[in-house]
């Protein structure tokens, strides 16, 4: 009898704890929280994070984290990775959370949806988010069709890609193109997120093999040039014909594009005469620009002083004659005025 009573009590507690209708905010220690596995959204110390940190420091955590209990006794974060990060930096020991129970696929869909509203989302983040949600939705709808015939009648014939497009306001084709990006190697994904490679060429490059993509990444570093859409498509065609090679890639990248007719190109072998071997192309570029800026300021200063000197005439006795810009009387020898 006692066992049955205790079992019933636990069942009632779980119902109160996990029923959305009776959800409530509770405080949980940071040590009990765990990140979402393979979370596609990065936690970065950028301008958006700085604003969030400032808001939490001033007003506290206004929106509770959404978490789900695990069998190990921890809580898996569904929404709130950045808030947890800020809380840790600000010295919090506990944070407000809403404990929610979901099945795995519902959990993934909720995690993606709760993060897609972010002010700034990287291409790679959206790519992996769409991919995870698409796979979860396919598993979810497949199970429902098997177990509950007719439940999805309203969605009959609608692909999960179409549903994601409807929810996000993007075309199905665009959703597929984002998912294609998950086939890129990390080096090319980073270049895409950093704005070095454009979206459309990146999609075309995603059809190359991992080895071929590595050749492209090396070629970009060697030639200091990135592929246009047409160049990426040519690489894709050569790959399909089994004709793509590092040499071919470098030849294509070295072609002068219409938009780059006036560009200046330096090879790495030339630049390493003046920079340490461990310097990246980006470091070399930044230092060159910095040196040019200093040179420009120096020239401007020289021109300024030159103009001042031209306003002063000197006789053989080093005495100032004519009008002086600095108000010195004729014959005062105002060398300091220059």
PyMOL commands that set and color helices and strands:
alter all, ss='L'
color gray80, all
select helices_A, chain A and resi 2-18+20-22+30-32+47-59+81-89+104-115+123-147+153-155+160-168+172-183+186-193+199-205+210-223+229-240+246-254+258-260+268-271+281-310+335-337
alter helices_A, ss='H'
color red, helices_A
select strands_A, chain A and resi 25-29+33-34+65-69+75-79+94-99+313-314+320-321
alter strands_A, ss='S'
color yellow, strands_A
deselect
rebuild
show_as cartoon
